[in-house]
Amino acid sequence: MRVLALDLGSKRIGVAISDSRGALASPHDVLLRAKDRAEDHQRVADLVAELGAGLVVVGLPLSLDGSEGPAARATTAEAAELAAVVGVPVETYDERLTTVTAERALAGMPGPDRRQVVDKVAAAVLLQSWLDGHR
């Protein structure tokens, strides 16, 4: 089963996809947020259908101590909204330090170029962690 992962940001959504065996995550795309969240969710639903994903994993931005702050609560609410639209199960997964890991992996890339890809690389880091934990 293919799994789609999302790194939800206020301006961009990083997207990653697994291979059909559910073993390897790859960065896929960065979606710029629309003014309407429903439009963002429809674009994700379109990707789920296009890529044949059977599950969506949404990065949950927990605090470093593991607690849920305002950002995590907002993400949980948005994941529930997504679940009503995408037609496959949606679950959240701890995304602590995924963006830091992605930034380090892209350290040699110039700033403007890095900003274009860091969100999808962070989504791939998140997804690979989820895949590794679910084998």
C-alpha positions in Angstrom: 0.0 0.0 0.0 1.3 3.5 -0.9 1.2 6.0 1.9 1.1 9.8 1.4 2.6 12.0 4.1 2.0 15.7 4.7 4.0 18.3 6.5 1.3 21.0 7.1 2.6 24.5 7.3 0.9 27.9 7.3 2.2 28.8 3.8 3.2 25.4 2.3 2.3 21.7 2.5 5.2 19.3 2.0 4.1 16.0 0.4 6.0 12.7 0.3 4.9 9.3 -1.0 6.0 5.8 -0.3 6.7 3.1 -2.8 4.0 0.5 -3.4 5.6 -1.9 -0.9 5.4 0.8 1.8 9.2 0.6 2.5 10.7 3.7 1.0 9.6 7.3 1.3 10.4 9.9 -1.4 9.8 13.7 -1.5 6.9 14.4 -4.0 5.8 18.0 -4.0 5.3 21.3 -2.2 1.8 22.7 -2.4 1.4 26.4 -1.7 -1.5 27.0 0.6 -4.6 28.5 -1.0 -6.7 31.1 0.7 -9.4 28.4 1.3 -8.4 25.4 3.4 -11.1 23.4 1.6 -9.2 23.9 -1.6 -6.0 22.6 0.0 -7.8 19.5 1.2 -9.3 18.9 -2.3 -5.8 19.2 -3.8 -4.6 16.6 -1.3 -7.6 14.3 -2.1 -6.7 14.6 -5.8 -3.1 13.6 -5.0 -4.4 10.6 -3.0 -6.4 9.4 -5.9 -3.7 10.2 -8.5 -1.0 8.4 -6.6 -3.1 5.5 -5.3 -2.4 6.1 -1.6 -4.3 4.0 0.9 -3.4 6.1 3.9 -2.4 9.7 4.7 0.0 10.4 7.5 0.0 14.0 8.8 3.0 15.3 10.8 2.0 16.3 14.3 4.2 19.1 15.7 4.5 18.1 19.3 6.6 20.1 21.7 10.1 18.8 22.4 8.8 17.4 25.7 6.1 15.5 23.8 3.2 17.6 24.9 0.5 19.0 22.5 0.6 22.8 22.1 -1.6 25.0 20.0 0.1 24.0 16.7 -0.5 20.3 17.5 -4.1 20.9 18.3 -4.6 22.8 15.1 -3.0 20.0 13.1 -5.2 17.4 14.8 -8.2 19.4 13.8 -7.1 19.9 10.3 -6.3 16.1 10.0 -9.9 15.4 11.0 -11.1 17.8 8.3 -8.9 16.1 5.7 -10.2 12.7 6.7 -13.7 13.8 5.7 -12.4 14.7 2.2 -9.6 12.3 1.1 -11.5 9.0 1.2 -8.8 7.1 3.0 -7.7 6.9 6.6 -5.8 9.8 8.0 -3.5 9.6 11.0 -1.1 11.9 12.7 2.5 11.0 13.6 5.1 12.8 15.7 7.1 15.1 13.4 9.5 16.5 16.0 12.8 17.5 14.3 11.9 16.5 10.8 12.4 20.0 9.4 15.7 20.2 11.3 16.8 16.9 9.7 15.7 18.1 6.3 17.5 21.4 6.7 20.7 19.5 7.6 20.4 17.2 4.6 20.0 20.3 2.3 22.8 22.3 4.0 24.8 22.7 0.8 21.9 24.0 -1.2 21.5 27.8 -1.7 18.7 29.4 0.5 16.1 30.1 -2.1 16.4 26.7 -3.7 16.4 25.0 -0.2 13.1 26.8 0.7 11.5 25.3 -2.4 12.2 21.7 -1.3 12.7 21.6 2.5 9.0 20.9 3.2 8.8 17.9 0.9 12.0 16.6 2.3 10.7 17.0 5.8 7.5 15.1 4.7 9.8 12.3 3.4 11.8 12.2 6.7 8.4 12.0 8.6 7.1 9.3 6.3 10.3 7.2 6.4 10.1 7.3 10.2 6.5 6.2 10.1 7.2 3.4 7.6 10.2 2.1 9.7 8.0 2.0 12.7 5.2 0.1 11.0 7.0 -2.8 9.4 
